[in-house]
Amino acid sequence: MNTTSTRLIVIGGGPGGYAAAFLAADLGIETTLLDADVNPGGVCLYRGCIPSKALLHAAKVLSEAKEAKNFGIEFSPPRIDINKLRSWKDGVVNKLTSNLGQLAKMRKVRFIQGRAVFIDSNTLKIKKADGTEEQLSFQSAIIATGSRPVTLPFAPASAKVMDSTTALELKDVPESLLIVGGGYIGMELGTVYAELGSKVSVVEMLDGLLPGADRDLAGILERRAEKIFSEISLSTKVQSMTETPKGIKVVFADAAGKTSEKEFSKILVSIGRKPNSNDLGLEKTKVQIDPKGFVKINAQRRTDDVNIYAIGDVAGEPMLAHKASHEGRVAVEAIAGHKVAFEPKAIPAVVFTDPEIAWCGLTETQAAKENRPIKVAKFPWGASGRAMTLERPDGLTKLIIDPETERILGVAIAGVGAGEMIAEGVLAVEMGSLVTDLKLSIHPHPTLTETVMESAESFFGQSTHIYRPKK
């Protein structure tokens, strides 16, 4: 077995791992990056964020083509070449991951395709993709192994039962599809398949879609989802699944315990993700794992083992790519000896459905749970000239404000392009902006971003396009 050494080893090449490795190299740290795929990218680029957004763009084009008849433009029914669509999506992924491979070489990061387990707090045993093995000693390590979909124990082992990974392969467009779980993954992929022609049903055990979002925002999505999905069943559990010659038979139980059954061509199970902290040999180190499987870390992302750090999904929620990237940079700066800590005031969350939903900082729901006094300022997109020109007045912009200091504590947006707009909210929260700052910042007209300014104006009862006197 070949024996080598490195200053830093990053285990996992996702947005957290490659961001960490690249920054370390930029700081002059000898760095090795290890991942199971042929290039960096991780779940996000290969099997998550990027392929799903590519398909959501295609779904959006189909949706807009249908809705154009509302303002006098009609198209013939689209002809969908599923093979070409899949090839285009895969091409986007391949281009991005290949570029990352080139960036790794340019930075002189040693990239190893393979898997690793810890032998001790300073040594890894690596099994490479070519079948050879290597023992690697290191001074510091960053665990960035990500997460994987949660499965249902009673789901049959069948190609008719998909998780987010297999759903993104887009092998076909099933006649009927059941989405188990009304969270962001289920809603995004459900939107894709519905626009491509599947009769999509959604079942959620809680009483609303997008359980993590404020209800006024989720309600906007629910009303649109009712138009594109065949059925939405809330407060309903899946009791069993049985494979049949034509599909999967599912037994449901509602809140009252009444059961029903229905058959679907395919099922997509999207009930969450769990951290990849097992099978890493962590028991041979001082690293500690919490009851949910997350690696325990401090503000510098250091574990209980002084040589080992952890970032991203494996290190705790929220399981978001941009959170992982920022954590990776913090960990590397700590390794480099800088005084640094991971302490953001606002980590943005975006649901890339139609409409998009995005929020950052304190939410109205969180404030209610914590009994925190807040004031809420809202601006409905029905009063937005730009939203009307887009034929999409079904949006809402909302500010969460400290009643004493008038500081912006949180921002939430539902509507077209909300994921792009939320960055202004992140900056406002991180900079400790006052609601006056947003009111006095001149926004271009006519744009959707104006709704942020007018939300701030409405706090003072002075919004130009809505009449809401201050009480």
Secondary structure by P-SEA (a helix, b strand, c coil): cccccccbbbccccaaaaaaaaaaaaacccbbbbccccccccccccccaaaaaaaaaaaaaaaaaaacccccccccccccaaaaaaaaaaaaaaaaaaaaaaaaaaaccccccbbbbbccccbbbbbccccbbbbbbbcbbbbcbbbbbbbbcccccccccccccccccccccccbbbbccccaaaaaaaaaaaaaccbbbbbbccccccccccaaaaaaaaaaaaacccccccccccccccccccbbbbbbbccccbbbbbbbcbbbbcccccccccccccccccccccccbbbbbcccccccccccccccccccccccaaaaaaaaaaaaaaaacccccccccccccccccccbbbbccccaaaaaaacccbbbbbbbccccaaaaaaccccbbbbbbbccccccccccccccccccccaaaaaaaaaacccaaaaaacccccccccaaaaaaaaaaaccccccccccc
